[in-house]
Amino acid sequence: MIPRFLPEGPALLLKRSISVLVIADIHLGVESALDCAGWHLKSSSESRLQRLLTCIDATDPDLLVILGDLKHSVPRITWQEHTELPKFLNAIRRKVGIQLLPGNHDAGIERYLEPEEIRNKNGVVIDGTGYLHGHTYPSPELAGHLILAGHHHPVIHLYDEVGCSLRGNPAYLISEVDEKLLRMEQADTPTRLLFMPAFYEYAGGIDIRTIPESRLSPLSRSIRIETAEVFLQDGTYIDTLGSLRSDPYYRSSA
């Protein structure tokens, strides 16, 4: 199975017996939190919805999987989220079924989703692929599968002799994992992990080189660096994680 990268997302399309469109970290309603912090921006939820609908129309998937953080505010639900979530979700439902793997920002989301649309926060296997948000230990049933996760907002900085030539570009990280660190039994085939970049266009993120030491999650600590590879949001191969971490032009404080 070779995933199709959709840079207009960022999103991935996976095809086995069914086609699954996957996105992560929409953070609907984030503008309310920014407003409280003194950053006054109009809502971009409609533009995010249109971007997602474009991805759906381009791929005609059987299912949409959202890897958590559909909403932003915790622990409460803001008025912005309360008013925007129904419209957002209903527009998607008219085109494709939804499965949400709840994230750490999704408190109260069950008010807006049907019970069958919400899956175990520790992850599930759908059509041979594992999915979870990424802030918890994964379910043991994910061992031996490719696991797609959000939560980490991976971005890549690229450097040359002048300085930083590409900053904060959304990126994918794929790696084998150490199952013992995830409290999993070792499977017959390696368990692989694919970190997805955030769908929210201003999410920012963590330099992909530093994710193994970030302590953001059990998943981040489990990465086998010697097996890890990095791709841009359009699927362009960049390099191994090990090579990027040893780049002589890399400045960890940049």
N, C-alpha and C positions, 0 to 999 in steps of 0.2 A: 504494500500500500504506500503510495507516494502522495502526500497531502498537496492540495492546491492552495497556494498562498494568494490572499486577496489584499494587496497593499492599500486599497481604498478603505479597508476596515480600520485597523488590521484584523483579519479574520482568516480562518482555515476551513477548507472543505475536505472532509475525509469520506472515502467511499469504500465500503465493503459490500455487505448485502443491502445496506441502505446508505443514503448520502446524508452526512451530518455537517451542518455549518456550526462553527465554534467561535465564540467571542468571549472576552473576559473584561471585567472591571469597567462597566459603563459609568458608574458613579452618577446616576441620575439625581438631580437636585443639589449638586455640589455648589452651585452659585449661592445658595442660602448660607452655607458655611463660610464661603469666601466673603459674603456680605458682613457677617459677624466679625470677620477679621479685618474689615476695612477695605476690602476689594469689591467694588460695586460693579458687577457685570450682569448683563441681561442673560436670561436663560438660553443655553445652547441645546436644550433637550430636543427641540424640533430638528435641528441640523443633524444631531446624532441619530435620531430616528430615521431621517431620510437617507443617511449614509448606510444604516443597517438595512433598510428596505432595498437599497440599491444592490447590496451584497446578496440579499435573498433573491431578488429578481434575476441576478446574474448567474445564480447557481441552482435555483429551483430545488432546494434541499427537502428531504423528507422530515427533518427535525432540526430545530435550533437548540444548541446547548449553550447556556450562559454560565461561565465559570465564576460566578459569584460577584459580589459588590455591584448588584444591579442598582441599588440606591446608595446614597452617600452618608447621611447623618446617622450618628449613633449617640446614645441608645434610642433616641426618639425619632419620630417621623415628622418632618417639617410640613408646613402647609404647601410648599412648592412640590414636594414629593407626593403628598396626598392628592393634589390636583393633576399632576402630570403622569403619574404611574398608570392610572386606568387607560388614558388615551394611548400612551406608549405601548402598553401590553395588548390592547385590543387591536391596534393597527398591525401588530405582529401576528396575532392569532388568526387574523383574516387570511394570512398567507401560509403559515406553517405552525406546527405544534412546538411548544416550549418546554424545556427541561432546565431548571435552575439548580445548580449546586451552590447552596447558600454560603456567602462569605461573612467575614467579620463585620461588614457594614450593613448586613441585611436583616437586622433586628426588626421585627414587625412586618416583614415582607409577606407573610402568610395571609395578611388581610387582603392582598391584591392578586394572589395566585390561587388557582385551584389546587386541592391536595395532591392530585396526580402530577402537577407541574413542578413540585418541590421534591428533590431527592436528598439522600443522606449527605450531610455536610462532610462526612469522612470519605465520600466518594462512591461511585458506582461504575460498573462495566456496562457499556452500551455497544453492542455490535462488535465486541472484541477489543474495544479501547476503553481505558480507564479515564475518569474525569473527576476532578474536585477543584475547589477554590484554591487550596494550598496553604491554609493557615493551621491545619490540624495534622495529626498523624493519619496517613491514609488507611483505609479499610484493608484488612489482609487479603481480600478477594482481588485487589489490584495487582498483587505480586505476579510477575511474569508478563505483564502487559505494558504497552506504551501508555503512559499516564500524561494527560494534558492538565496543566494547572495555570491559574492566574496568580493574583495576590502580589507578586514580586515586581511588577512593572519594569521589566528589563529594558535597558537602553544601552547603546554602544557609543563610546567616544573613540574616534580614530585620530591618531597623531602622526605628524611628520616632523622634519627637522625644524620647521618654523614654529609649530605649535599644534593646537587642536584643529584638525581639518574637517571633522564631522563631530558635532556635539549633540548628545541626547536623542539620537535616532532610535525609534522603537526597534527592538530586535528579539529574536527567538534564541533560546538556548536549549540544546538537546544533549542528554547525557545518560549514561548508565548510573544507577544509584547503588549505594551500600544498603542492602535490605535490612541488615542487622540494626542500623541506625534508625530505621523506620519501624522496628519491632515486627518485621515480616519474616516469614520462613523463606529461605532461598528457593527460588523456582527453577524449573528445568531450563528456562530461557531467561536471559537477563531482563530485569525490570528497567525500563527506560523512562525518562522524564523529559517532557517538553514544556518549558515555561513560555507562556504567551504574553505579548505586550498588551498594555491596557487599550481598550477601545476609546476611552475618554481622551480626547486629543491634547489636553493640557495636564495630563496626569503626571508628567515627568517620570522619574524613576531612579533606579539604582544602576550605576555602571555595572555592566554584566560581569566584569572581571572580579568584582567584590562580593557577588552574591554568595559564594561559599562561606565567607566569613561574616555575612550580614546578620546572622541569627534571627532572620525574619521568620523562619519556620523549620520544622524537622526536615522538610524536603530540601531546603537550601543547604543544610549541613550534610545531607546524604550524597551530594553530587560527587561522582568520581571524575575529578578534573582531567585525568589522562584520557578520558573517553569523550569529553565534552566538545561540542562544535557550536558555532555561532552563525546565524543567518539574519539578513535584513528583513524588513517586513514584506518585501516583494519576493522573498525566497533566495536572494543572492547570497551565495556562500561567502563568508568573510574569512574565517580561520578557525583553528582549534582554540579553545579557551586557554590552554597552556601557553600557546604562542603569543596570544594577546597579552597575557599576564607578564610575559617576559620581554615584551616589546621595549627596546632601549629608549624609544621616544615617549613611552607611557609615563605620565606624571600622576601619581595617585592622589595628589592634592588638587588637581585641576578640576 
